[in-house]
Amino acid sequence: MNTGAPGELDIHLIHEGRHEELWKVLGAQVEGSGVSFRVWAPNALEVQVAGDWAGWDGARHPMVRVGDSGIWSAHVDGIGVGAHYKFRIRTADGSWVDHADPMARYAEKPPRSASVVWASDHTWHDEEWLAARAATVAVDAPMSIYEMHLASWRKHPSRHEQGAELYDWHQIADALVPYLADLGFTHVELMPVMQHPFGGSWGYHVTSYFAPDARFGDPDGLKVLIDRLHQAGIGVILDWVPGHFATDDWALANFDGTPLYEDPNPQRGWHKEWGSHIFNFGRNEVRNFLYANALYWLEEFHADGLRVDGVASMLYLDYAREPGEWTPNVHGGRENLEAVQFLQELNATVYKRVPGVVTIAEESTSWPAVTGPTSDDGLGFGFKWNMGWMHDSLGYVAHDPLWRSHHHGQMTFSLVYAFTENYVLPISHDEVVHGKGSLLRKMPGDRWQQLANLRAYLAYMWAHPGKQLLFMGCEFGQESEWAESRELDWWLLEHPEHAGVHSMVRDLNRAYTASGALWGRDNSPEGFQWLDANDADRNLLSFVRRSPGEPDVVCLANFSAVPHEGYRLPLPAAGSWAEILNTDAAAYTGSGVGNLGGITALEGATNGQPAYADIVVPPLATVWFRHEG
C-alpha cells in the first residue's frame, strides 16, 4: 500500500536542517493516481487528513507515523489539484485541532483557511533575464526599486464586496509592467505576497509561507506577473518575513499541541511589539523550513531577491524588551546567537544555489558587517537599508529653507559611513503611514515649493552612493498618507504639477541607468568625492560620482528657495559638461532656471579641484552635469 512516506535521505536532511528542497517532500504532492500528504508533527498522538472530497471526515484518511522522524504520511487516491484539506491533529491532552498545511503551495481566499492541493503548469519565458542576472554583480549594477503594496496600488472602481475590488495577478501584470517599463525602474519590490488573513497587516503576519496570496488568484498567476516583468527587463524583489509569524490557531502556532515552530521560551518566542510568535531559530527543522522557503520563492518563482523584514528584531534578545524580560546568551551578551547563525547560513545557502540574486536586510542598528562575507563572520547580506540616511535626510528637508543651514550636517553625515556596508537608500511605506504624512507633505512651503523640494530631494537621493528604493505614489507626489484600504490618488496625474514629478522620475531613472558613474562604484570611496560639502549658508551641496571607463557625473543640489547667479562650481576637469538633469525644468513645472543645456569648465584651481565654471543654480533644485570631454 502506498503510504506516501518520504525517503530515508529526505528524513535525514530534514533532521539535520539541510533539506534545501523541502517543498518537494512535505505538504501535498500530486503522485500517481492521487496525492501524498506529509506533515511534521512530532508531538502529535494521531494525525488525519480531512478534505472536501470526504466531507471533512478525517477518520477516513488516518496518517502513519514514519518511524521516529516526527513526520506523518498518507496517500489518497482519486484526488488531485484543487482538493481542499487540513491536517486534523490529536494533541497530548487528547483534543483534536485542525491546522492548515505549513507547506501548502495554495490556500483558500481569506477568511477561509483550508489548504489547496496545487501543481504548477506554468512555462517560463525569462531565460535571457536569468542568464544576464547570473552574470551580473548586483552591487556594481544600477538598481532603482519601486516598492509597492499590490492590494492598494490600483483597485477596481465601484466594487466593494469582499476582495472583489482587487485586481488579479494577470490584471496587475497588464497595468504594472508597462507602467514600470515607462518609468524606467530597474526593480520592483512587492510587499509580502505570502498568504496572510488580515489585509491590515500588509502581509507581515504570515500564515502560509509557501502559498501566494489567494486574493489575487492562483500561484501560477504570480509566476505570470514575474515572468512578464522579467521579459520587460524589470527585476522582482519579494518582501520576506522570517522573524515572526501570525498567531492564528489554525496556522503554525502551537501546531502539534506544543510550541513547534515558535521558541518555547516566551522571552524569545513572543514578539511584544508586533503581537506575534518568533521562530525557534535553535531548532534544525524550523531553520530548514525557513531556508527552504527562501529558496522556494527564488527558485520556483524566479524572484531576484528577498528583502528580509525586521532583521534587528531577530539579532537582539532585548529587542522591544525591558530589563528582566530577557536573558543573556551563553556569553552574557544581548545577541541572539541562534538567529545570527540562521541568517549567516541562509545567505550562504541562497548565494550558493541561486546565481545573481540578492538578499537585503532591513536592519536599523549599527550591527557590524551586515553585508560582510560570512567567511569573515559577517551576516552575508547583499545589501542593507540605510535607515540613518533616511532619518537624517528627511529631517533636513522637513525644515524651512531659512533654517536648513543649521542642520546641514544631516545631509553630509551619511558620507562618513556610506561605504561601510552595501546600502539601499529607502523611502519606504513606513515613512508615509501612521500619521507621518506623504513624502510631498513632509516638505515645507507652498505647493510649488513642496513639489520643487520633492523633485530636488529625489534627484539628490538618486545621485547619492547606494541603490534607491521609492514607495509607490511618491513618483507623482501623492498628497494623502498611504492607506491600504484605498488605491493611490491617480487623479493627481491629471494636474500638470504632479505629472511633472512623474516625468522627472522617468527622466531621472533613464539618466541614472545610462550613467555608470552613478552606480559602478557604489561600494567604494573611490566612486565619490565632495566638491563642496560645507556651503551651509546657501544650502548647497556638490559632489562628483565616478567609475572606471565612464564620464564623471557632478551633482549640485540647492535646497534654498532662491537661485544663485554666478555661482563658481569647482569641477574635476575642464571642458564641456552636459546638463543631463535639472529638476527645475519648465517641463516638470519648475521655474525653468538653468544653463541652456550645459556649461564649459575652465582650468583654474578652485576649492581643491583643477577647474571651475560660473553657473546659474536654480532654486530648490538638483542639477546633474556629465563630462563630455
N, C-alpha and C positions, 0 to 999 in steps of 0.2 A: 504494500500500500504506500502511495506517495504521501509522506507527511510534510513535505516541503522543508525538511531540515537543512540548515546550512552545512557546508563542509567543514572539516576539521581545521584547515588552514584559515578559513574565514573566522572561525571562533577564536583561534589563537591570536590572530591580528587584532580582533576587537578587544580582547582582554589586555593586549599589550598597548592598546590605544593607537595603533598604527594602521588601521584598515582605511586606506585613503579613498576607497570607492564604496563606502558603507551603504550608500543609497541603492547599490546594485544587489545587496544581500538582504537587508532588513526591509520592513514595510510590506507593501503588497506588490508582488512580482507576477506578471502575466506569464505563465509557464504551461506549455502543453495545452490541455483542454480546459484549463481553469486558472486559478490564481493561488499562489502560495503566499501565506501570511506569516510573518516572523516579527517578533517583538521582544525587546529586552525588558524583563520584569523579574529580577532575581528573587525578590521577596514575596512574590505572589504565591498563594496556595493553589489557585486554579486560574486559567485564562481561557476565554472563549472568544470566537469571532461572531459578533452579532451584525447581521446585514439585512438590507431591504429585501433581498431575494428570499430570505427565510422568515419574513415577518418580524425581524429583530429578535428572534428566538436564539439566544446564544447557545443554549443547550444542544442545538443541532450540530454545532461545529466546535467541540472542545479542542483545545490546543495541547500539544505534547511538549513536556519539558525536555530540552535537548541536553542530556547529561547534567553536569554541574555548571553549564555555561551561563545560566540565567536567562537563556533565550528560549522562547516558546514558539512552536510552529504548527501549522495546519495547512492542508491543501484542500481547496473547494473546487470541485468540478462544475462545469456548466455555467460559470460566470466569467465576466471579463471587464473591459474598460467601461466605466460609468457606474459600476456597482458601488453602492454606499455602505459604509461599515464603520464599526467602532470595536475596540477591544473591551470586553467585559472581564473585570479582574476581581477575584476574591482575595481580600487582604487578610492580614494576620488575625484581625478581630472577627473574621467570618463574614464581613459585609461585602456586598458587590458594588463596584463602581464602574462606570463607563468612561472610557477615555478615547479621544481621537488618537490616531496613529502618529507618533512623533516623527516618523519618516514619510508620512503621506506626501505625495507629489501633487495632489489636488485636494481641495476641500470644498465643502458646501459654502454658498454665499451666506455671510452673516445676516441674521442672528443664528441661523442653523449651524451646526458644528460637526457634522459627520465628515469622515474622510471619504475620498472617492478614488477608486482604482483608476490608474492612468498609465498609458504608454504613448510616448510621443511618436508622431509620424511626420514631423517637420523635416524638410530638406533644406539644408543651409546653402546660401549663395554668397558667402563672405570670405571665400578662400584668399582672395587678394588682400583683403584687410588683415586677416590673421597672419599672413606671410610678412606683410610690411610691419605689423606690430612686433613680431618676433625679432625683427632686425633693428628695432628702434630702442635707444636708451632714453627712457621717459624724461629723466631729469635734464637731458640735453635737447629736448624737443619742445615745440610750442604746446602750451596747454592752457586754454581758456574754457572754464567749466560753467555750464548753465545748470544751476541746481533747481529742481522742481518737485512739486507735490502733485502727483498725477490727478488726484481727485478734485483739485481746486484750480488747476491751470485753465481748463475750459469745462463748461457744463452745458448739457442740452438745455435750450431755452424752454420754459413752460413745462418742465417735467418735475414734479415734486414728490412723486411716490418714492418709497424706499429704494435707493440705488439706481432708479431709472434715469436720473439726471446725469449719470456718469457716462462718459464715452467708453467704448470698449477698446481693447488693445489695437484693433485694426483702425478704428476711427482716430485714436490718438496718433497712430503712425501716419495716417493721411494728413493730419494737421501739423504734427510736430516736426516731421522730417524736413519738409520744405521750409518751415519757419526757421529752424536752426541752421539749415544749409544757407539760407539767405543772410542770416545774421553773422555767419562765419565762426560760430563757436566750434572748438575742436572736440569738445566732450560735453555730454550731459550727465548729470548726477541725479539719480532717481532716489528720492526719499523712500524708506523701506517699502518694497513691493511684496514682502513676505506676508502670509495670511495673519491678519490681526482683526479681532472682532469689533473693537471700538475705534471708529474713524477719528475721533478726537485725540487719539494718542499719536496720530500722524504715522503710525506704523512702528513706533518704538516699543510697543508692548506686544511682542510676537507670540502667537500660539502654535503656528505650524511653520517651522523653519525651512522646510523643503517645498512648500506649496506657494506659488504666486497668488496674489490677492484675487480671489474668485469674483470680486465685484466688477472686475474688468473683463472676465471671460476665462477661458481655459488656459493651461500653461503654454500651449503652442502659440497662443496669441502674443504672449510676451516674447517668445522667440522670433516671431514675425517682426515685432517692433524693433528688437535689437538687430536683427538681420538687415532690415531696411535702413536703420541708422548707419550701420557699417558700410553698406553699399553707397551711402551718401558721404562717406568719409568722416563720420562722427563716432567717437568712442563712447562707451557706456560704463559709468561707474555706479555701482549699487551701494546704497547705504546698508550697513550690516550691523547687527546688534548682538554681539556675543557676551555682553557684560551682565545682562539681566533679562528676565522673561516674565510673561504675564501670569497672573495668579488664578486664572480661570480653572475651576476644579475639574473640568473635562479635558484639560490640556496636559502640560508637562508637570504641573505642580503635584507633589505627593503621589507620583504616578502609580506605584505599586503598593500604596499604603504607607510608604516611607519616603523621606526626602531623598529621592533617587537622583534627579538632575540638579537639585539645589543643594548647597552646602548645608549639612545638618546643624552646624553651629550658627545660631541666629546672629552672632556678631559678624559672621562672614556671609551668611546665606540670605539676609534680608536687607533690601535697599530702602533705607528710611526716606530718602529724598524723593524717590520715584514710586514707592509703594509696590515693589516687585521683588521677585526672587532672584538671587545671584547664583550663577552656576558653580558647581563644585569643581574648581579647576585642579584639585588634587586627585581626582578620580580618573583613571585611564579611559574608561568607557565614555565619560562625559566630554573629556578633551577630544576623544575620537569623533564624537557626534559633531562637535564644532569644527574641527579640522575638515572633516568630510563635507560639512555644509558649505564651508568657504569654497572648497574645490568644486562642489556641485554647481554653484552659480557661475563659476569661472569656466568650467569645462562643458557642462550641459547647456548652459545659456549663453556661452561665449562672452560673458561680461569681461570688460577690460580692466576692471579694478574694483576694489572694495574700500569704501570709506568706513572705517571701524569707529563706531559710536562709543562715546564715554570711556575712552581708554584710561583717563585719570582715575575714574571710579573703580577701575579694576586694579590699578597699580598700588593703591594705598589702603591699608587696613583701617585707617582712621578717616577715610573719606566720608564726609557728612555725618561724622560721629563725634560725640562729646567724650571727654576723658571718662574712663570707666566703662565705655561702651565698646571698646575694642581691646584685643590682646596682642601684644607684640609678637613678632615672628621669633624663630629659634635663636636669632642673633640679637634679639632685643630691639629690632627696628620696626618701622611702620610699613615697610614694603611687603606686599603680598607676593611672596616668592613663587608660589604655585602659578599665579596669574602671569608673572614675568616669564616663567618657563613656558607657559602656554603660548604667549604672544611670540616669543622667540621661535618656538617650534612651528607655530602657524606660519610665520613669514618665511622661514627656511623652506618649509614644505611647499608653499604656494609658489615661490620663485623658482624652486627646483622643477616643479611639474608643469607650470604654465608660462611659457616664454613670453615676455613683453608686457605682462600685466603689472599693475601697481597696487600696493596697499597704502592707505592714507589714514593716519591716526588723528582723531580729534583728541588732542592732548593739551591741556591748558596750564600745565605746570612747567617747572624747569627741570624735569626728569632728564638726565643726560643721555645723549646718543639714541634718541628715539628712532632716528633714521640711520644710526650706525650699524655696521655689519654685526651679525650675531657671533661671528668668529672673534670679535673684539668685545664681546659682552654687550653689544647694542641690542635694541629691540628688533631691528631688522626691517622696519617700515621703509617704504619708498619715499613717502612724504609725511610731513606733519603740518597741521593747521597752525598758522602763525596768529594765535589769539592776541599776543601782545601788540603786534602791528595793528590789528583790527581795533582794539580798545583805544590805543593811542591816537590813531588817525581819525577815528570817528569822534573822539573827544575834541580834537583840534578843530575839525570843520564845523562842529556844533557852535563854536564861538563866533560872535560877530567879528568880521574882518578888523574892526577897530582894536580888538583885544587879542588877536591871534599872535601878535609879536611876543606877547608874554608867555605863549605856550609853544613856541617854535620847536623846542626840543622834542615835543611829541611826534613831530614828523621826521626828525633826524635820528632818534634813538634806535629805531629798528635796524639801522645800518651797522650798529655796534655788534649785533649778533646775527645778522642776516645770513651768514654763511656757516653757522654752527650746525645747522640742520638743512635738509632739503624741504623748503617751505611751500605751502599753498597759502595765498592771501584770501581769507574767507569773509565775504559779505553774505552770510547765510540766512536761512529762515529765522534763526534765533535772534537776529538783530532787528527784525521788522514785525515783532509779535509781542504779546503780553504787555501792552502799554508803551513799548519802545517807539512806536510810530514807524512810518515808512522811511526809507532812506532819503527820499525827497524832503520829507518834513523834518528831518534832523537838521537840515540846512537853514541858516538864518536868513533874514531879509524878506523882501517881497518875492512874488512868484518868479519874476525874471531872474532875480539873484539866486533863488533856490535852484532853479534849473541850471543856471550857469555854474553854480557851485558843484552840482551833481556831475555835470559833464567834465569839469576840471578834475574833480576827485577821481572819477573812473579812469581818465587818461593818465593821471599820476600813478594810480594803482597798477595799470597795465604795464607801465614802464619800470616800476619798482622790481628789484630782484625777487623771484618767486613766481609760481604759477598763480592764476587768478580763478576765483570762484564767485559767481554773482547769482543771487536768488532771483527767481522769476518775478517779473513785474518791474524790477529795478531798471531793466533795459529800456523802458519807456517812461520812467518817472511815475510809477504807481503812487497815487496820492494817499489812499487809505491804508491802514495797517492790514497786514495779511490775516485772513481768517479762512480756515479750511472749509467752512460751510458754504462759501460762495466763490465764484470764479474771479479772475483778475479783472481790473477795470479796463477792458479792451476798448471801450468807447473813448478813452483818452487819446487813442491814436488818430481820432478824427480832428484833434486840435493840433495846429502846426507846431506849437512849442514842445509837445510830447512826441510827436512824430520826429521832431528834430533830435531829441535824445536818442530815439530808436535808430535813426540814420547815423548818428555819431557812433553808436556802439557797433553798428555794421562796419563803418569805416575803420574804427578802432581795431576790431578783430582782424580785418584784412591787412592793415598796416603792420600790426603786431606779427602776424603769421609770416608776412613777407620780409620781415626784418630780423634776420638771425642774430643780430647784435643784442636783441631784447630777450632772447631765451637760450642762446647757445652756451652761455656760461653762467646760468642762474645759480649754480652752487659754488662759484669761485669768486674770491675778491678781485681777481684779475678782470672780471667782467663788468666791474663798476668803478666809477671814480667821480667824486664830487667835483663840480666846477665851482659852485659856491653854496655851501651849506649854512652860511652864517648871516644871510641878508634878512634878518628877522624884522627890521624896521619896515621893509617893503613887502614882507610876507612872500618872498621869492625863494625858490629852491631850484637848483640846476645841477644836472649830473650827466655823465656820458655812460652809455652801455656799449660794450664791445665784445666781439667774438672773432677768433681767427678766420680770415678769409671773407669777412663781412664788413661792409662800411659801418663806421661808427654812427650811433644814433644819440642825439642830445635831447634831453627832456628839460623843459623850462616850465615851471608851474608858478602861476601868480595867484595867490589866494587873498589878494587885496581887491577891493571893489573899484579900483581906478587903474587906468592904463599907465604905462611908464614909457615916455618918449625918450629916445636917445639912450636907451639902456645899453651899457657896454657888457656884452656877453662874452666871457672867456671861452675859448674853443681849443680843442686839441690839435687842430690842423687848419692851415689856411686853405682858401679855395671856395668852391661853391657848396652850399648846403641847401638842400631842398626842404621846403616846409611840407612834410608829409601828413601832418595832422594839426589842426587848430580848432580847439573846442569852441572858440568864439566866432566861428564862421557863420555868415548870414544864413547858409543852408541849414544850420542847426538852430536857427532863430537867435543866434548870438548877435553882437553889435557889429561884427564884420571888421574888426580891427586886426591888422596883420601886416605881413611883409611881402605882399604881392607874389606869394608862392615860393620865396627863397631869399637867402641872404648870401653875401660874399664876405668871407673872413679874410682879414689882413694879417700879415705877420707882425708880431709885436707882443712881447711878454705881458700877460695880464693875469693876475691872480694865480700865478703858477703854471699857466698854460702858454703855449707858444704863439697863439693867435687870438684874434678878437673880432667881433662885429658889433656895430652900433645899430640897435634894432628897436622896433616898437613892440612892447609887450602888452597884449590885450588884457582887459580886466577879467578877474575871476575865470581864468582860462589856463589850460595847459597846451603847450606847443611842442611838437616833435620836429627836429631837423635831422636829416640824413646826409652824411657827407657824400658829395658827388665827385670829389677829386678836384 
